[in-house]
Amino acid sequence: MTRVFNFSPGPATLPESVLRQAADEMMDWHGSGMSVMEMSHRGKEFMGIHAETEGNLRELMGIPGNYKVLFMQGGAIGENAIVPMNLIRSGGSADYVNTGEWSKKSIKEAKSYGKVNIAASGEAGNFVSIPKQSQWKLDPKASYVHICSNETIGGVEYHWTPDTGEVPLVADMSSNILSRPIDVSRYGLIYAGAQKNMGPSGLTVVIVRDDLLGHALPITPSAFNYQTQAENDSMYNTPPTYAIYIAGLVCKHVKERGGLKAMEEHNRAKADVLYDYLDASAFFSNPVAREDRSLMNVPFKLKDEGQDDAFLKGAQARGMIQLKGHRSVGGMRASIYNAMPIEGIRALVQYMKEFEAQHG
Ligand SMILES: *Cc1c(COP(=O)(O)O)cnc(C)c1O
């Protein structure tokens, strides 16, 4: 068996020990005589898995008791509509901060459900930095303020938590959830597709403060109504059971590694190796302002884009895949989530050095 270093932005690399355990338990989970995939979501076995996954996630992130954890479907793109349907209120408005491609998608979608104000935007600067909070134009009457905490494509990340006063802060954390400790109590709602840092695709985690439930627009489908899902323990419809199980194994694994503080140190050490090389190189470059650089997604360019294909081919030959940048920005991107070992970064940087020596 050969495993590659998979730099995919998502679905992304998972911890090997989690995959092994899932393989071991595939045919017969804990003597139940069935695979988790075959279990009734209302049976005692799966109810136990579900509760344990939620418990581990709560413990890892320090989620306060007045927040519900919902396991939903539809991905973060689905949530771009589900959030305003549930929170914006009839005739209401919301503030959005535009920091790149994923914020833009959230903004576009929200406009179907209410008034959207762009409180700040990094667009004029080509999204290489996060607008400072002093430049934000927040509306104290807004139903919520929306941010994308890590722009998976542009590679900018908030390393601070915005202060939105009484207005609930909503964050799309798809690509940096579980990568470091955060203070959940500073947020009204957090949502994340699982397939970057938490597990397989198909599961969307929503962490929502109690008082934000119960205000959904009448058009909201029942399965996407947070209150309905909260009242039914995320089982109003059949939840993505297998994805919840794997996310539970990932949470347990992260706990065993020392929790989110340890993940942050690990992620910072990895990112430093790559950014330090990028900054020293005359051939490769990263455009993002230092203080806003993502620890999860590192876009970079070659001096001569005519050599992009050769670079990718050479990487593939060395067992490093999915380094091609998003089509909207070109170049390269290394996604280095929790499960990417530092050996993967060292192998990448070693290859980049060799490539630079040959082609620079
Ligand atoms: C990947 C990603 C999404 C899209 O998630 P889907 O599961 O495809 O809906 C949205 N926002 C961010 C920040 C992402 O990284």
The ligand as an SDF file (V2000), in Angstrom:
LIG
                    3D

 15 15  0  0  0  0  0  0  0  0999 V2000
  -15.2930   24.0140    0.7900 C   0  0  0  0  0  0  0  0  0  0  0  0
  -15.9280   25.2660    1.2890 C   0  0  0  0  0  0  0  0  0  0  0  0
  -17.2820   25.5470    1.0500 C   0  0  0  0  0  0  0  0  0  0  0  0
  -18.1540   24.6480    0.2240 C   0  0  0  0  0  0  0  0  0  0  0  0
  -18.6120   23.5720    0.9000 O   0  0  0  0  0  0  0  0  0  0  0  0
  -19.6360   22.5450    0.2060 P   0  0  0  0  0  0  0  0  0  0  0  0
  -19.5820   21.3840    1.1000 O   0  0  0  0  0  0  0  0  0  0  0  0
  -19.1450   22.2620   -1.1810 O   0  0  0  0  0  0  0  0  0  0  0  0
  -20.9730   23.1910    0.1880 O   0  0  0  0  0  0  0  0  0  0  0  0
  -17.7950   26.7150    1.5680 C   0  0  0  0  0  0  0  0  0  0  0  0
  -17.0440   27.5590    2.2860 N   0  0  0  0  0  0  0  0  0  0  0  0
  -15.7430   27.3230    2.5270 C   0  0  0  0  0  0  0  0  0  0  0  0
  -14.9480   28.2890    3.3280 C   0  0  0  0  0  0  0  0  0  0  0  0
  -15.1510   26.1650    2.0270 C   0  0  0  0  0  0  0  0  0  0  0  0
  -13.8400   25.9330    2.2530 O   0  0  0  0  0  0  0  0  0  0  0  0
  1  2  1  0
  2  3  1  0
  2 14  2  0
  3  4  1  0
  3 10  2  0
  4  5  1  0
  5  6  1  0
  6  7  2  0
  6  8  1  0
  6  9  1  0
 10 11  1  0
 11 12  2  0
 12 13  1  0
 12 14  1  0
 14 15  1  0
M  END
$$$$
